[in-house]
């Protein structure tokens, strides 16, 4: 599960960089940032709930 989260985070960062690099694809950067933050939040919440005794 953690491997999937890491892969998704890397993918969203790449999307954001491509979106900022290509001026016409600015919306892609916004989508990449939103998806990165969403995936990071889900990973953080799931990690906290699984590590509690």
N, C-alpha and C positions, 0 to 999 in steps of 0.2 A: 504494500500500500504506500509506503514512504517513497519507494522508487517512482511510482506513478505521479505523486505530488511533485517530486523534483523535476521529472520530465516535463510536466505541465508548466511549472514555474519558468523553466528555461525556454520553453516554447513561447510563452507570453512575453518574456523579455525580448526575444528575437522579433516577435511581431511588433512590439513597441518601437524597437530600434529601426526596423524597416519603415514603419509609418512615419517616424520623424525624419528619416533620411530622404524619403521621396515626398516632396511637398504635396502632391496631389493625393497622397494616401494618409493624410493627417488623421482621418477617422480611424484608420487601422491602429495608429498609436494609442488613441483613446480606448479602443476596444482591448488592446493588449494590456494596458495599464489596469483597466477595470477587471479583466479576467485574472491578472496576476494578483491583485489585491484580494479578490474573491477566493482564489485557490489558496493563498497564504492564510487567510482567515479560517477557511475550512480545515486546513492542515493543523493550524494552531489549536482549534477547538477540539478536533479529534485526538490530537496528541495529549491534551490536558485531560480528557475524559478517560483515555485508556491507561494513563500512568497513575491515576489515583488508586489508593489501596482499598 
